[in-house]
Amino acid sequence: MFLLPLSVVLGILAGDLASGQDAPEDSDQALIAQVQRSVTTIRVQGRDGEEIGIGTGFMIDDEGLVATNFHVINEGRPFTVQASDGTMLPVKSVEASDVNSDLALIRVDVSRHPVPALELVSDDRSAQGLRVLAFGNPLGLQNSVVEGIVSARREMQGRELLQLAMPIEQGNSGGPLVDLDGRVHGIINMKSAIDDNLGFAIPAAQLLSLQQHPNPVLIDRWVRLARMNPQSWKSVNGATWQQRGGRITASGTGAGFGGRSLLLSQTDVPERPFEVAVMVRLDRESGAAGLVFHSDGQDKHYGFYPSAGRLRLTCFRGPSVFSWQVLDEVSSEHYLPGQWNHLKVRIEKDRILCFVNGHLVIESADAQLDRGSAGLAKFRDTEAEFKQFEVGRELSDPSLSDSAKQWLAKLEVPEVDIDQIGAEQIHQLGTSGDLASREIIRKARLLEKQAARLRQLADDVRRAEPIEQLRHLEDLESDQRLLRGALLIARLDHPDVNIQAYCDRVDAMSEEISTRIDSDADAVDKRKHLHQYLFEENGYHGSRSEYYHPANSHLNRVIDDREGLPITLSILYIELAQRLGIDVRGIGLPGHFIVGQVIDADRTDLIDVFDRGELLMRADAERIVLMHVGRGLREEDLQANSTTEILTRVLNNLIGIAGRNEDLEGMLRYSDGLVALNPELPEYRLMRAQLRGMTGRAAAAIDDVDWMLEHQPPGADLGAAKRLRSALRSRQSLTTD
């Protein structure tokens, strides 16, 4: 690969290239140094906060306008912009973007750190044979330069591109293509799949056109991932509060005293007595995070939280250390360091009762504050997780049922205090030589195996409730099944998903849209308002950069992150349309899920929700089917799918993702869901039996096989079931022996 570091390029310019020009060596060095000052590094975060990409940008005006490729920043992703000297440039907005031309303009704040702009070439002077330099961060190697020539101007997929004779790698995208006078002729776009020393750039004239037609989006609207719902929560004193999968996470340092930051619930607090509760887990026990109550929305409130491994009740009467009073601080054996802990505060007329994991640890008669909001707090640079926040007159504590206690008693393992084994005992064991050592190792391996199986059992128990609810989905009203079913599928991976909260969220979204719709609006007018809300104002879109991320199949994450697969975006679309009185049905084309809006008896409009609600013609549907399965469109392809068919397709997508990752436990979770939804289909039950057997759950696998042999459902391969049963029995006997 012909990739040159800056020093080598300087040498080339000073030697061979300079020999045919009048410019001295120092002018060549000045050229590269000048361009480098205008080049920026762009880093993009993924669904889970990890860095998923690095690209390049460059300044095109003196007021902080950075040009790059659209695919570099991705849609709705958090990203940072860094100057060539390492200075971070605060991002203000995405000034303009065009998916089709793959261009984006970012507005950054350069008031404290001016960055020089590069000149764009506005005509067709990018002639064949022009010598050019490409600047960027190929493969994450910052401040790299590569030399080449413009070998042709070509039209590809309806776009004019500059074909380059130079190597282009991941990280070069978005970088400037400059001539030897430092003028920008293009923006690096992609590498060739045919030759490593071949790349392409978008002509600079297209950037000028985009600059003249901006469509600015402020960065706080562009970055939409996991934002807290402002109708439910109010953040005070900064820090970063996010919500995913039913969990709230807090990170960063708050602006209040001690790095304090609050997240206040917008739920009305009852009159006393009332209770506030939450599950909390800290990243490290030196931190502090927990409950607040009687908050005035600013600096006054009570707090009950773990701090440095102890439980603390505090009264904050203002913003400074002088207004902070620790009312009580205790150690408790009931607090579990590093794990989830249930905190609860009961506020009565004349006392405050504080509980951890169901046990009273602090009682106080303090009465300095007597009313206000309730919510969550974090301090210093603590990273904390919260779930199951509640406010109510009387809240129940988590507890085991009697039958669960009986079963768990059977799992008790006699404890051996190995620390009490002294030198004499070791000597006695040593008289048997290697035999005693090998026997101890055998017992250790047996305990490790039992521990692994116990973790499996914990996972099985954790998903038992959502599986049971999927099994009885038909008991719900027909208009509740799709939304709740999709959220139950998400609970297979995220047990903390609050289904009712997301149902309420969808209701609130539909209510917001309905306020804009006239009472006499027809079906098409209603659809326009739905599209404006979903795609233009809130940026819901198809996930292209991380298409196979499991989050795209979890409806809660799709609602939070505002991106997903065609089918999960369509589920949300269907649910909102249903609440707005729009007749929409899901249509599972082979390889691509769309929806159909019934306008009248003779007209159904096809809509691609994945592509921002684009209307499809029948020819488009034919093209989709041909591309994915290599055949023509059939009338049955356009038939509306049932709720069970839609949810089954979601689970099959998840099984495919888990299969690619060789995740047998994940495949088993989703096969549990498939059997719950399709109990009579033998292929799903046989698949689950095989997965149960492969993951060491022989008894449960035999249960599936016995069901098949007893019920003999149509299409069942009973021979395969019998062979599997025999193999499972053999494995059981070997394990027992």
N, C-alpha and C positions, 0 to 999 in steps of 0.2 A: 504494500500500500504506500503510495507516494504522499505521505503526510510529513510536513516539515515544521520543526519548531521555529520560533521567531528568529533565533540567532542564525539558523541556516538560511532562511529566506533573506535576511539582511546580507548574508554573504553572497548569495546569488545575485541580488540586486546590485551589490557593490562590484561584482565581477562581470559575468557574462552579459547581464542585461545592461549594466552601466556602460559597457564598452561601445555600445552603439548609440549612446545618448550623451548629451552635454552635461546632464546633472551629475554633480560629484557624489561621493559616497555618503556624506553627511546629510544630503537632501533626501536620499533614499531612506535613511534611518529616520529622518524627521517625518517622512510620509507615513511610515508604519506607526510610529509613535503617535502621530496626529489621529490616525484612524482608530487606533486602539483606545484612545481616551473616549471615543464616542460609542464604543461597543459595550454592551451590558450582558450579564448572565442572568438567565431566568430559570428558577427552580420551581417545580410544580409538585403539590402534595396530592396524594391519592385518597381513596375512600376512607382509609383508616389513619390518615395523618402522616403516612410514610412518604418519602420522596419517590415519585414515580417517573420523573423526567427532568432533564436539564436541556435547555436550549439557549439560543442567542437572540439578542435584539440590538438595535442601534438607534441613536438619537437623530431625529430628522427636523427638529426645530429647537430654538433656544428656550422654550417654555416647558420642556419636559415631555415631548411626544416621542415615544419609542415605537419603532416598527418591528414586527416579528411575524411569524406564521401563526395562523389560528390554531393549528394542531399543537403548537408548542404550549400554549396556555390552557388548552382544553376548555370545554364549556362548563362554567360554574365551578371551576377548581380554584382553591387558594394557591397563590403563587407569589414569589418575591422577585424583585428586580435589584441587581447589584451592579454598581459601577465597576470599571476595570481596576480601580485601586482598592476594591473591597467594600466601599461605602454602600450601605443599603439605602435605596431610594424609595421612600414611601409611595405606594401605589394609590392613586386617587380614583381612577376610573378606567374602564375599557372604552376608549374614545370612539372607536369604530371597529367593526368586525364583519367579515364576510366569509361564511363557511365555504361557499363555492369556489372563491378565488384563493382560499386558504391564507387570508391576510388578516392581521389585527393591528390596531394602534392603541398603545397603552399610555395614559397620562400619569406621569410620576411627579413628585414634588422635588424640584431642583433649587428651591429658594435658598437652601443652606449649602448646597453642593452643586454649583453649575457644571453642566456637562456640555461640551461643544457638539454642534449638530453637523451632520454630513450633508453634502449637496446631492440632490437627486437629479439624474439625467432624465430630462423630460421628452427627448425625441428618440429617434431610432438609430442613435450613434453606436449602439452595441453591435458593431459589425463583426462578421465572421473573421476570426484570426486575431481579435483584440486580446491583448494580454491583460489578465485580471488577477486580483488577489481575493481570496475568500477568508474572512475572519470568523472565528467561532470557538466552540467548546466541544470538539469532537470526542466522543466517548468519555466526556467529563473532563477532558484535558483543557483547562482554561487558557485563554489568550493565545490560541494557536493560529497560525497563518499557513495557507497553502496556495501555491501558484498554479496557474493554468491558462487556458485560452477559451474564448467563446468559439465553439466549433460550428454552431448552427442556430438558427431561430426556427422552432418547430411548433406546430399546433398539436396538442395532445389532449384528448378527451374534451375538446371544445375550448381549451385554454392555450394561449400563446406562451411558450416557455423558451428560455435560453438554454441550449444544450452546451454543457461545459466539459472540457477535457481536463478533469481534475478529480481527485478522490473526495467524496462526500460521505460523512459518517453521521450517526446519531449524535446530536449535540451541535452540529453545524447549522441545523435548521433555524431560520430566522436571522442568520448573520448577513452582513452586507457583502456584496460582490462589487469591488471597486477597481477602477482603472489606475494607471500609474500617476494620475493627477489627484487621486483621492476622491473621485466622484463616484457615486453609487449608480451602478447600471442595473442591479437586480438584487433580489433577496433570495438567499439559498433556500431551496424548497425540498429537494429529495435526492437520494442517491439512486443510481441505476441498479436494477436487479440482475443485469446482464454482465456488467463490467465494473470492477472496483474503481477504475479511473475514469468514471463517467458520472456526471451529476447534472442537475437542472436548477434553474433559478427563475423566479418570476420577474418580468421586466419592471423597472422602477416606475414606469408610467402608470402601472396599475395601482401602486401605492399613492401616487399623486391624486388619482381619481377617487380613491377611498378617503383620502384626507379632505377632499372637497365635499364629501357627502357623509359626515359623521352621524353615528347613531349611539351617543354616549350612554353608558350604564355605569352608575356609581359602583365602586368596588364592593360596598356592603350589600348591594343587590346582586352583583355578579357572583360573589362567593356565597353560595347558598347552603353549603353543607352543614347539616346538623344544628342549624340555628334554633335557639329556644323560641317557642311560640310566645309572642308578646302579649297575646290575649290570656295566657296562662301564667306567665312569669315576668318579673321585673328585676333586671340586674342593677346592682348598686356598687359603686366603687371599683368598676373595671374587672380585671381577670377575664378568663375565657370560660364560659359556660356553654356546654353543648349537650345535645340529647340524641342518643341513638339506641334503638332496640329496647326502649323502656328504661335505659340507664342515663343518668345525668353525670357528666364528668366536669370537673373543675380543675383548671390549670392556670399557670401564670401567677403573678403577684398583684393583689388588689392595691388600690390607691389609699385605702383607709389605714389607720394606725395598726402597726403589726402586720401589714400586708393584707388587711381585712377586706373581704369582698362578700357581698350578700346576694342571694337569689331569692326574691320574695314571691310567694304564691299569690296569685290574684283571686284565689278562692276566699270567700267571706269567712271570717273566723266566728264561730258561735259564741254566744254569751257563756260566761263561766257557770259551771265547770265544763272544760273541753280538753281535748288531748291532741298532741302533735306527735307524729312518729315518722321514722325513716330507717332504712337500712343503709349503712355507710361502711366504706372500706378505704383505708389510707394507703398511699404508696410506701410510706415509711412512718414508723411510730413516733418519730421526732416531730411530726407535723400535727396539725389540728384542723378538724372540720366536723361539722355536725348541724344541730338544729338551732334556729333562732325563733323567738316569739316576742309579742308585745313590741314590735318594731314600728318606729315612726316613719319608716321609709328612708331614713338617712343614717344617723350615727347612734341613735338610742335604741337599745333592744337588750333582751336577755339572750344568753347563749348556753347551750348544753352540748358538750362535745368531748371526745377524747383528745388529750394533749400530752405528748411525751409518755404515752402508755397509761396515763391516769385519766379519770373522769372529772370534768370541771364544769361548774355552774358559775356564770359570770354575768354581771350587769354592766353594760356599756351606757354611760350617760352623756357621751359626747365624743368628739373626734380625737382627743389626746389621751396620753397615758394617765393624766391626772383624773380623768373621768371614767377610768376602767377599774372595776372592783371585782375581785375574785371572791364569790360568796362561799364557795366550798370546793374542795378538791380531794378526791379519794382514789385509792387503788381498789380494784375489784377482781376477784378470781373469775367472775362471770364475763369479764371483757376478754375477747379472743384477739390477741395481736395479729395483724396481718390478714385477718379474715373479715367476712361480713359480720357486722354487729347491728342488732336492732336497738335503736335509741327511741325512747318515748318520754314525753313530758306531760304530766297531768296538771293543769292549772285550775285550782279550786279558789274559792272566795278568799281564803286566808292562808293558803300555803301552795308551794310548788313541789311536786313529786317527780323525781327523775329516775328512770329505769334503764337498765341495759340488759338485753336478752331476757326480759321478763322479771328481773330482780331489782327491787328498790335499792338505790345506792346513795341518793342525796334527797334530803327533805329540807325545805327552806321556807321561812315566813316572810321573806323580803317582799316589800310592797312599793318599791320606788317607781315602778312602771306598772300600769294597770290596763293598757289596751294597745292594740296595733296589729300589724300583719305577722304572719308566720312564714317560715321558709328555711333556707339553708345558708350555711356560712363556711368559708374557708379562710385560713390565715397563712401568712408568709408565702413560701413557694410550694406549699403542699399541693400534690395532685391527688384528688379524691374522687371516688365514685359513689353515687347515691342511687337508690331505687326504692320503689314502694312508699313514696312520700304520701302521708295522709293527714287530714285535719278533720276532727269530728267530735261529737259529744262523748263518745266512748268507743275506743278502738281495741280490738282484740289482739292479744299477743300470739305470735306463732307458737303452735304446740303440736305435739305428736298425738295421733289417735291411739286408742288402746290397742287396736290390732297391729298398728305399726310398731308400738313399743314391744309387743310380744315377738314379732318377727325379728326386730333388731336385737333382742336379747339373745336370740339364737346365734347371732353373728359375733357375740363377744368372744374375744381371744384371751386366754389366760396370759397375764403379763409376767414376764421374767425380768427381774431387776438385775440386768447384766452388770450394772455398775458395782453391785455388791460382790461380784466374783473376785476373790483375792488371789494372792500368789499360791496359796495352798491348793485351792480348787483347780487352778490352772496346772499345777504340778500333777495332781491326780489325773486330770484329763490327758496330760502329756505322757503318762505311763503307757497309754495305748498307741503312742506314736502317731502316724499319719491318719490312722483310722478315725480317731476322735475329731481331728481337724476336718476331714472330709465329711463326716456326719454333720458337723456344725454348718458347713457350707451347704450341704443338702437341705438342712432345715431353713437356712437363710433363703435359698432359692424357692423353697415351697412358700415361705411367707411373702416373698416378692410376687410370686404368681397369684397368691390369694389377694394381695393388695391390688394387683392389676384387675383381677376379676371383680373386686369390690368397687373399683372405679367404674367398671362397665355397668355394674348393677346400679350404681348411683345415677348414671346417665339414662339407663332404662326407666328407672323410677321417675326421673325428672321429666321425661317426655310422656309418661303414662296419661297424664291429664289431658294434654292437647290431642293425643291420639284418640282417647275416649270421646272427646267432643267432636272430632272429625267423624268418628263412627256414627254419631247421632246428629250429624249436620242436617239431615232431612227433617228432624223434629222442629227446626226453626222455621219461622215464616220465610217464604220463598225469596223475599226481597232482602233478607239478612244473610243468606247463605254464602254468597260469593265473597263479600267483604270479610266476614268473620272467618270463613274457610281459608282465605289467603293469609290472614293474620295468624291463624292457628298453625299454618305451615311455617311461618316465620318463627313461631315459638318452638318448633322442633330444634332450631339452632340457638334461639335466644329465649330461654324460659322466662325472662323478665319482661317480655313485651306486654304492655298494658293494652289489651284488646279494646276495652271500652273507651280508653282515652283516644285511640286512633279512630274509632267509630265516631266519637264526638268531634274529632278534628275534621273528618270528612263532612259531617253535618255542618260544621261552622264554615267550611269552604263553600259549600253549596248555598248556604244562606247569604254569604258575602256576594256571590255571583247573582243570586236571585234579586237582590236589591237594585241591580242595574237593569233588569229586564222589564220592559213594559208589559202590562197585563194582556195586551192584544198581540204580543210578539208571536211570530210564526216559528216553525221548527228551525228554519235556517237562521233567523235572527238569534234565537236562543243559542244555537251552535256557535255563532260568531262571538257572543259574549263568553261562552265557555272557553273557546280557543284563546281569546285575548287574555283571560285570567290565567289559564294554565301555561301557555307558551310565551306570551309576550311579557306579562307582568311578573310571573313567578318562575319562568325559565325552565319548566319541565321539558325534558329532552331525552332522546335515546342515548344510552351509554355506549360509546364507540371505543374510547381508549381503554376501558376495562370491561369489555363486553361479558367476559366469563367470570367476573367477580360474583360470588354468591349473593352479595348484597343486592344485586339487580333482580334477584328472584324473591327477596324478602320485602313484602309490601310496606312494612313500617319504614325500612331504609329508603325505599323508593319515595315515600311521602316526605321523609326528612331530607334526603339528599337531592330530591327533584330530578332523578335520572333512574333509568331502569331498562329492562328488556321490553320488547314489543308487547308481550303478554301482560306483564305487571303494570305497565303504563296504561294498557287498555282496560285492565280491571279498575283502576282508579277513574279512568274516563267514564266507564260504564256506570260506576256508582254515582259520580257527580251528575251525569246525564239523567239517570233515573230520578234523582231528587229534584231535577229541574223540569221534569215532565218531557224529556227528550227520549224517544224510543230508539235505543241503541242496543245492538246485540254483538256478542263476540264472534268472530269468524276466524277459525284456525286454518289459514292457508298452509300448505306444506312448507315448512321452513320459516314462516313469517306470520305472526298474528296481527290481524287488523280488526276493525270494527265496521259495522254497517248501520247507518242511520236510516230508519224507515221514514220516508217523507210522506208517502201515500201508498195505496195498493199497488201502483205501477212503478214506484221509484224507491230505490234504496241506494243511498250514497255510500261509497266505500271510503274509509278514512284510515290513514296510516298515522297512528298516534306516536309511534317511534320517531317519525319524521315531522314533528310539530304539527300534526293534524292535517297533513297534505291530503287533498282529495285525489283519489285514484280512479282511473277509468278501467273498464274491463280489460283493455289491452295491458295495463300495468299489472293487474292481477295475473294475467296469462304469463307475462314476463317473469314475475316472481316465482310462479310454480315451475316454469321451464328451467329457471336458474337453479332451483333447489333440488328438484327431483327428476328433471329431464323429460317431462311429459307435458301434455296440454292440460288446460284448465278443465275440470269437470264440474258439473252443476253441484254435486255434493260438497265440493270444496268451498262453496259459498253459503252453505247452510249454517244457521246459527248453532253455536256450541252450547251444550248444557253446562250448568255450574260444575257438575262432576267432571265433565270433559275438560273444562278450563283448568280446574285445580289439579287434575291428573297431569296435564301438560306442564304445569309449573313444577310439579314434583319430578317429572321425567327430566326436565331441564336441570334440576339440582342433582339428580343422579348422574347425569352426563358430566357435570362439573366435578363431582366427587370422584367419578371414575377416572377422569383425566389426571386427577391428583392422587390416584391410588388410595383413596380414603374410604376404607371398607366401613368404618363406623358411620361415616356420613351417608353412605349408600344404604346402610341398614336403617338409619333414621327415616330416610325418605321412602324406603320400601314399607316401613310401618305405616306411613301416611297413605301409600297407595292401596295397601290392603284394607285400611280403615274405610277408604272411599269406595273401593271396588272389592268387597268381600267375596264375591262369587267368581271373580276372574282368576283362574288357576295360575296364569303366568306370573302374576305378582306374588301370589302366595309361595310358589315354588322358588322364585327369586329370593324372597325373604328367608325361606328355609335354608337355601344355600349360603346366604350371607350370615345367618345365625350360626350355621355350622362352621364357617370359615373364621368366625370371630370367637369361637369357644363357647357358644351358647347351645350346646347339643340338645339339652332337654327341650328348650323352646323351639328348636328346629324340628324336633320329632313331633311336637304338637301340631306344627303346620302340616307336616307330611301326613300325620294321622287324620287330620281334617279332610285332606284331599282324598285319601283312600276311603274314608267313610262317606263323604258326600258325592264323590265322583262327578264333579261339575263338567259340563260339556267342554270339550277341547283339552281336558287335562291329560298330560302324559303320565299315566299311572305307572308305566314301566320305569320311567325316570324317577318317580316318587318312591317306588319300592327300592330301587338301587340306592337312592340317597338315604333312605331309612336304614338299610343294612349297613351302609358306611358309617352312619352316625352311631348306631348301636355298637359297632366295633370300636369306634373311638371312645365311647363311654366306658366300655369294658377295659380298654387299655388304661384309661385315666384312673379307673377304680383300682386296677391291679397295681 
